[in-house]
Amino acid sequence: MKILIVLTSHDKLGSTGRDTGFWLEELAAPYYRFTDSGADLVLASPHGGKPPLDPKSNEPEFQTDQTRRFESDPEALAALERTTRLDSVAVEDFDAVFYAGGHGPLWDLAEDPASVRLIEATLNANKHLALVCHAPGVLRHATNPDGTPLVGGRRVTGFTNGEEDAVGLTEVVPFLVEDELKRLGAEYSKIGDWQPYVVKDGLLITGQNPASSSSAAEALLEELNNPHA
């Protein structure tokens, strides 16, 4: 089993002067869910090389057993140093694709033509696509073969307006994930802020927030291991 994990290359939080990037738990938790199950992983980002880590995600209050494991894992850190350029990956080389969140994806992956092509090609190839936290926002420009929004009529979740407000970035981000998914006609749902929540709709799996990272990865593994369940 081979899974592609997609990370952001964007490192600036709008005009705040603060750094951003991917959220560590949203990489670390799926990384170990996948590797512990025997999956082979490839990490990719728009620019390739080492993607930016949101420094806030590595502060003590946001660290978990999985983030600490990742930070002390030479093999994982080496993989992070040499991510593949996103525009060089081919869907046929993978069994599934997983997008980690963080605020960075709202600026680059949400607008990246290679990301849009990857998303559309993954689903068109009848392969599973999972996205967590802010990452469901990268679906905004993806379309079905008939040109309609890919998320239209699909059941999804993603970072809530309330969660964005709680971190004080409602006026900083280029768009709100919850609002954008609703605008595109998705059947968006959520539960309480910061609680684990995952929605499955056919080949599409979405998680609401960082706490949903492990559950989203587990849901993806269940689909891959039981394709006809």
QUIURLIN-V17921 format. One line per field, one symbol per residue. burial: + if it has 16 or more other ideal C-beta (glycine too) atoms within 10 Angstrom, else -. Layout:
burial->???
This chain:
burial->--+++++++++-+------++++++++++++++++---+-++++++++--++++-+++-----+-++--+--+--+--++--++-+--+-+--+++++++++++++++++++-+++-++++++---+++++++++++++++++-----+++--+-+++++--++----+--++--+++-++--+-+-+-+--+---++++--+++++++++++++++++++-++-----
